[in-house]
């Protein structure tokens, strides 16, 4: 893997962005039907008539995301997000903000050279891991941070993220999964 210039991460900012799609029943929720449109429409109609159990009544998603920006002293920034269906996005936002101390003050080299280990560091923080080390809020928060770091890495190399991934040697991409 080519040696990248090292940047100093100064700030991680995060915001809660929402689209009130439930107001006009716009969009769809993967929990409501996975078949064709007519099947989905039938499920939605049945839900509105309250004929489906509550666990299938997902007709009011408000698409939302936590949007993360990771800025460097050298002027580059990476952007990432993680999506939710509305309520609870504020909890993911708080989790991202709780993890910012693990990102700010680091160098990009200390992260990119051991990206898999850094991911494990975020998901295994001794004071936060009880929130959901294998799923849930912790992983949604980490996803936004990691997405912003991938974007930053692509900007360091001046290539899109897909190209960054495509050009990695197989053993390097395996390293990220460990």
C-alpha positions in Angstrom: 0.0 0.0 0.0 1.4 3.4 -0.9 2.5 5.7 1.9 0.0 8.5 2.4 0.9 11.9 3.8 0.0 12.2 7.4 -2.7 14.6 8.4 -3.7 15.7 11.9 -7.4 15.2 12.8 -8.6 18.3 14.7 -12.4 18.0 14.9 -15.2 15.6 14.5 -18.6 17.3 14.2 -21.9 15.5 13.8 -25.5 16.6 13.1 -28.9 15.0 13.1 -30.6 15.4 9.7 -34.2 14.4 9.1 -36.6 14.1 6.2 -40.2 14.0 7.5 -41.3 11.4 4.9 -44.1 10.1 7.1 -46.1 13.3 6.7 -47.0 12.4 3.1 -46.3 8.7 3.3 -43.4 9.2 1.0 -40.6 6.6 0.7 -40.8 3.1 1.9 -39.6 1.0 4.8 -37.9 -2.3 4.1 -39.9 -3.7 7.0 -43.2 -3.3 5.0 -43.3 -5.9 2.4 -40.4 -7.1 0.3 -42.5 -8.2 -2.7 -43.8 -6.3 -5.6 -45.5 -2.9 -5.3 -49.1 -4.3 -5.2 -48.1 -6.6 -2.3 -46.5 -3.7 -0.5 -49.6 -1.5 -1.1 -51.8 -4.3 0.3 -49.7 -4.6 3.4 -49.8 -0.8 3.9 -53.6 -0.8 3.4 -53.9 -3.7 5.9 -51.7 -1.9 8.3 -53.9 1.3 8.1 -56.9 -0.9 8.9 -54.9 -2.3 11.8 -55.2 -5.9 10.5 -51.4 -6.6 10.8 -49.7 -7.2 14.1 -47.9 -4.1 15.5 -44.5 -5.6 14.6 -45.4 -5.1 10.9 -46.9 -1.7 11.2 -44.0 0.4 9.9 -45.7 2.9 7.6 -44.3 6.0 9.2 -40.6 6.1 8.8 -39.0 9.5 8.8 -35.7 9.0 7.0 -32.9 10.4 9.1 -29.2 10.3 9.3 -26.3 11.3 11.5 -23.9 13.3 9.3 -20.3 13.3 10.4 -17.5 15.6 9.3 -13.9 14.9 10.3 -11.6 17.8 9.6 -7.8 18.1 9.6 -5.4 20.8 10.4 -4.3 20.7 6.8 -7.7 21.7 5.5 -9.0 18.4 4.2 -12.3 16.9 5.6 -14.1 13.6 5.2 -17.9 13.2 5.3 -19.9 10.2 6.3 -23.3 9.3 7.5 -25.4 6.5 8.9 -29.2 6.2 8.3 -32.0 5.5 10.7 -35.8 5.6 10.4 -36.4 8.6 12.7 -36.8 8.2 16.4 -33.5 7.2 17.9 -31.3 9.2 15.6 -30.6 11.6 18.5 -29.3 8.6 20.4 -26.9 7.7 17.6 -25.8 11.3 17.5 -25.0 11.2 21.2 -23.0 8.0 20.6 -20.9 9.7 17.8 -20.2 12.6 20.1 -19.2 10.3 22.9 -16.6 8.7 20.5 -15.2 11.9 19.2 -12.4 11.8 21.9 -11.2 8.6 20.2 -10.8 10.4 16.9 -9.7 14.0 17.6 -6.0 14.5 18.0 -5.1 11.4 16.0 -3.1 11.3 12.8 -4.6 9.8 9.7 -1.5 7.5 9.6 -2.3 6.1 13.0 -5.8 5.2 11.8 -5.3 4.2 8.1 -2.3 2.0 8.8 -4.3 -0.1 11.2 -7.9 0.6 10.1 -9.3 -2.7 11.3 -7.8 -2.2 14.8 -9.1 1.3 14.9 -12.6 0.0 14.1 -12.3 -2.5 17.0 -11.0 0.3 19.3 -14.2 2.3 18.5 -16.6 -0.6 19.0 -14.8 -1.9 22.1 -14.4 1.2 24.2 -14.6 0.0 27.8 -17.1 2.7 28.8 -19.4 2.5 25.8 -19.4 -1.1 24.6 -22.3 -2.1 26.9 -24.5 0.0 24.6 -24.2 -2.6 21.9 -20.7 -3.8 20.9 -22.0 -6.2 18.3 -25.0 -4.2 16.9 -27.3 -1.3 17.5 -26.4 2.3 18.5 -22.6 1.7 18.8 -22.3 0.2 15.3 -24.5 2.9 13.7 -22.4 5.6 15.3 -19.1 3.9 14.3 -20.5 3.5 10.7 -20.8 7.2 10.4 -17.3 7.8 11.7 -15.7 5.1 9.5 -17.6 6.3 6.4 -16.1 9.8 7.1 -12.7 8.3 7.5 -12.9 6.4 4.2 -14.0 9.6 2.5 -11.1 11.4 4.1 -8.7 8.7 2.9 -10.0 9.0 -0.6 -9.4 12.8 -0.5 -5.9 12.3 0.8 -5.2 10.1 -2.3 -7.4 12.3 -4.5 -9.4 9.3 -5.7 -13.0 8.1 -5.1 -13.5 5.6 -2.3 -14.5 2.9 -4.7 -11.1 3.2 -6.5 -9.3 3.2 -3.2 -10.9 -0.1 -2.4 -10.6 -1.6 -5.8 -6.8 -0.9 -5.9 -6.1 -2.6 -2.6 -4.2 -5.9 -2.5 -6.4 -8.8 -1.3 -4.4 -9.2 1.9 -4.9 -5.6 2.7 -8.7 -5.7 2.3 -8.6 -8.9 4.4 -6.8 -6.9 7.1 -9.8 -4.5 7.4 -12.1 -7.4 8.2 -10.0 -8.8 11.0 
